């Protein structure tokens, strides 16, 4: 694969000599051959010359669900990785949101083999407990050796505090990253949306912010006792940001993420009873959103995620109470972030996170493997079904204002434009 990218604005604050400057990039056999001004194209070279073209190192998403195995009608691995590529992502962390749940080394091998040869790198999470039932610890060490980058009972809290303690202690022996979803089920009860005046007005049972914050506080106390590495996926409240900030000041090895929809959508959208807005954690209030954005800016929140969760029509086209949680997000995350932050901050957020999962961070230098995202940052439009490549169409971002669009990626010796 030989390709010459013409006159692209490079966005990478690590390289001050080329950051925000237009350069040509020549890629030969999947490796960056040279970066310069007005490079000549060798024979049999594909030339990419696109309007308002920008280039950064490939983007990374820490929370993506597909469906295969078990829920192929939602999304197969092949189409999911294609969607990720079209959305600008060259690496994704795959949630254990399948049937069966990946809780042993053979399950991790299956996922890695299904993704082999694709342009996008798939990095699976294994379950913390057997079948994600919260009773017995899964085969963490074996899964780590087979390629699992962390451990997570997807969207299920580890209710047994002693089990979380043991998982954190055990995983230290091989530098494992344990995830704990922030939800106290007893406090949440039968709630399905954010507890607020909106939930009362609509007659929907609410999940109080306390349900998230109490779980985070408990988990952080356990982490302080055990040591180890803890990741808290998809926090959603202002006080959650403060709890994580205080823990980091103590020196605890904790990270957290936020789902992109919790940055720009609020619980008042629920007045339409659109099941695409039924999410977990639920949409919160505007003050929470402001705190989450501030947390991203000051580094308290480590990275933003699409929290891509395909759900088939049967899971969404039902009464709100009975609908499944989740929204797809890969296709819309860039366009949303680009309306909330300047482009340098957006790219900084989209390229963060690999280190936490002990993955190699791409370099934009001569002699390095080409791991690049191509995009433009100025067009304005509304996100519609025509922008969706996922098999499932359950997007909470439908008809939201977007800014900027993705052209594609160059990764793993492949071009997807």
N, C-alpha and C positions, 0 to 999 in steps of 0.2 A: 504494500500500500504506500504510494507516494502522493503527497498532497501539498499544495502551496496555498496557504491562507494569505489573502492579499489585504493590506492596509486595514488591519484590525486594531482597534483600541484595546490595549492590554490593561486589565484591571487586576493588579496583584500588589498590595502594599509592601510585600517582602522584597520586591525588586524596584527600588526607587529610581534606577536609571531608565527603566522602561515603563513604569507605572503611569497610566493615563496617556501614553504616547502611542501613535500608530506605527505598527511594525508588520512586516511580512514574516510568516513562520513556515519554514519548510520542514515537512515530516517525511522521512524515508523509512520504509519498513517498520512503521509504528514508533520510530524514535525521532525526537526533535533534532534535525540536522543543523539548522541555523535559524537565528532570529535577527532580522536586519531591515534596512530600508531598500525597497525596490529589488528584491531578490529575483534571480532568473529561475524560470521553471525548467528543470531537466525534461527530457523526453518521457512520454508516458506518465505524466504527472497531472493529477486532477487539480484544477484551479478553483478555489472558493473565493468568490468576490461578491459580497452581499451588502445590501444597503445598511448603513449605520452599524456595521459589524463590530462587535466587542468579543474579547476572548478572555477567559479566566481558566485556572485549573478546574478540573471536574468537580461538580457539586456532590454533596454527600447528604443522605437522609437517614436519620437514626431510628425511624419508626415507620415501617411499611408493612402492610399485610397484603397478601394475595388471596389464594384460596386452595391451591393445590398443595398437598393432596386432600381430598375430601370434599372441597367446595369449588370444584373447577368451574361451576356455572357462574361463580362470582368473578374469578380471574385465574387464569393459568399462569404458571411461572414465566413461560415464554412471552405471552402478551403483556404481562406485568413488567418484565424487564424492557420490552420494547417501549411501553408507555413511559417508563422511567427515563429511557434514553431520549425520547422525543421531548421530555420535560426538562432535560439538561443534567440529569443525574448520572454519574459514572460509577457510583457505589451506593448501595443501600443495605441497611440492616433489616433483615426479615423477621417479623414477629412470629412467635409460635402460635399462630391463630389458624390452625388447621385441624383436620381429623384424619388420622390420630395426631395428637399433640407430639411434637418432637421431644422426647424425653430420654433418648438413648443414642449411642453413637451411630447406629445404622440409620436412624431417622435423619441425622445431620448429614451423613454421607449421601442419602437420597437427594436431599435439597441441593447439596453442592454439585452432584452429578447432573441434575436437571438444568442447572444454570451454566454448566461448562460450555465454553465457546461463545458465550454472549458478550456483547460489548460492555454491558454493565456488570460490575462485580456484585455478587450476592453473598452477604455475610450473615449466616443464620444465628438466631438466638435459640438456645435450648430452654426447656422448662426448668424452673427451680425445683418443682416437686413432680412426682409421678402423676401423669395425666393432668397436671396443673390442678390437682384436687386439694393441695395444701396439707397433705397427711405425711408423706414420706419423701425424703430428699431424693431427687433424680440422680442419674449418673453424671454428675457435673464434670469430674475429671476426664472421663472417657469422651464426653462430648467436646470438651475443650481441645483435647488432642486430635479430634476429628475435624475441627474447624469452627466450632461454636465460639462466637466473640463475646458472649455473655449469657445470662440466665434470667428468665422472666416468665412468670405465670401471667400471661397476657390479660390485662385489664382486670386482674383478680388480685386483691390484697393478700399478703401472707398473714393470715389472721393469728396464727400461732406464733407468739413472740419468740418462744424458745427455738422454733424452727428457723426463723430469720437469723437468730443469734448463731446457730450451728452452721447455717449456710455461709454467713460472713466469715466465720472462723475457718471453716474448711476451705473456702475458696482462696484464702490468703496463701495457701501452700502452692498455688499455681497461678497467682495474679489474676484470679477470676473476678469479673464484674457482675455483681448481683443487682437485679432490678427489683424494686418494690413499688407496686402501684398505690398511689395515695388515696385510699378510700376506706373508711371505717364502715363496714356494712351494717353494724347495729345502729350507728347514728344515721346513716343514709336511709335505713328502713326500706320502704317501698317507693322512695322518691325517684323521679325520673328526669327532673329538670332542676335548675337552680332555685333554691328557696328564696323567694323575694315577693314583693308586692305583685309582680307579674304572674308568678305561679298561683298566688291566691286568687287573683283576678280571673285567671283561666281555669281554675279548678283542677290544676295538676299538682300532684304530690311533689314536694320539693326536697332536694338534697342540700342541706345546709353546708356552708363553707367549712364549718366545724368538722364535718366528716372527713374532709381532705386534710385539714390542718392537724387534727388530733393524730391521724395516722402518721403524718410526716414527723411530728414531734416524737412519737413513740419510736419510729425507725431511727431517728437521729440519736436518741438516747442509747439505743442498742448499738449503733455504729460507734458511738463514743466509748462504749464498754469493750467492744470486740476488736475495733480496728477493721481493716479491710477496705474494700471499694464498694460504694453504694451509688446507684443511679436511680433517681426518682423521675419517671417519665410523665410528661404532660401535666405540670402543675397549672393551676388556673385561678388562684386567689392572691390578693395583695399580701395577706399574712403568710401565705406559703413562701412568697419571695423573701420576706423578712426572716422566716425560720431558717431557710437555706443560707441566707447571707450571714446570719449569726453563727451557723455551724461552720461555714468556711473560715470565718474569723477565728474560730477555735482551732483551726487546722485539720478538721475532719476531711477525709477523702470522699467527698460527696459531689455529685454533679446532678444537673436536672435539665429538663427540656420543656418547651411549651409548644402546643399545637398551634399552627398558624391561624386556625379559625377562632381561637380564643383571643387573638389580637385585634380582630377587625369586626367580629360579630358579637352582638349582645343578646341578652335573654328576651328583649322586647320583640325580637324577630319571631318568637314563638307564637305570637298572636295570630299568625297565619295557619298554625297547626300543621306546618309542612314537616313531614317526618325526616327530611334531609337535615333538619336542624336538631334532631334528637342525637345528641353526642355525649360521650363519656370521656373526660369530665364534661359536665354540661356547660353551655354558654353562660357566662356570668355577667356582671354589670360593668358599666363604663369605667368606674374607678379601679376595678380589678384589671381591666385591659390596660389602663394607663400604667399601673404598677408593673405589669408584665413587660410592657415595652421598655420601661425604665430599667427593669432587671436585665433585659437583653443588652441595653446600652452600657450598663456599668459592669457587666460580666457576671452578675449573680446567676443568671440563667445561662447555661453553657451553650445551648444551641436550640434552634427552632426546627420543627419537623412538620411535614405534611400530615402526619398521622393518617396516612392513606389507608382507608378501610372499605374495600368494595363490599356492597351488600346487594343481592339480587332483588328484582322487583317484588317477589313474594315477601321479602323481609321488610320492605319499606311502604308498599302500597296497601297499608292496613291502618287501623285506628292508631292514633299516636301512642296510646298506652302500650299497645302490643308490638309496635315497630322495633326493629333491631337498632342498636346504637351504631353510629359511624358515618363517615363521609369520605369519599375519595378526595385526594388533594394534590397528587403529584403534578397534574397539569396546571394548577392554579397558584401554587405556592410562590413562584417567582413574581407573577403579575401582582399578587397581593402585597408581598413584602416591598415591592418597588413603589407602591403608593404610600408606604408608611415610613420608609427610611431612604436616605440617599443611596446612590448605586454602589458606592464603595462599601458602605455598611451592609448592604444587601449581599454582596459577594462575600464579604467577610463572614456573614452568618451562614451562607450556603456552603462554604468550604470548610467550616469548623467541624470538629467532632471525631475525626478519624483516630486521633491520638488516644482518645478515651477507650476506644475499642482495639487498641494496639494494632491499628492498620497503618500502612505507610501513607504519608501525605505526599501527593504529587508535587513535582517541581517543574517550574517553567524555565528550563535551562537546556542548553545544548548537551546532547548525549543522554538525556533523560527520556523515558518512555512517554509518549504523547498521551496525556490524560487531560483532555480539554473540553470546555463547554463553550459553544458559540451562540451568541444572542444579540439582541438589540434592546435598548433600554428606554426608548422615547415614545413608541406608539401607544395610543390610548384607545381602549375598546371595552365592550362588555363581554364577560365570559358567558358563552352559550353552549348548548349541547354539541355544536360542531367542533368545539375545541377539545372534546373528550375523546381520548383514545382507549380508555379502560373499557372492559366488557360491561361492568356495572356503571350506572349513570348517576349514582346517588351523591351529588355534589352540593355541599352547603354554599359553594361560591357561585352558583348559577345566577347570572345577571348582575353580578357585582362588577364594579369598575376596576379595570386592570390597566397596568402600565408596563410596557415592555413584553417581548415575546422571545421564545427560544427557537434557534435555528436547528440545533442538534448537538451531537458530541463526536469527538474523536477519542476512541479508547480501545484498549486491547487489540490494537491493530486493525480496527474497523472504523468506518465512517457511517454515521446515521444522521442524515440531514433532511 
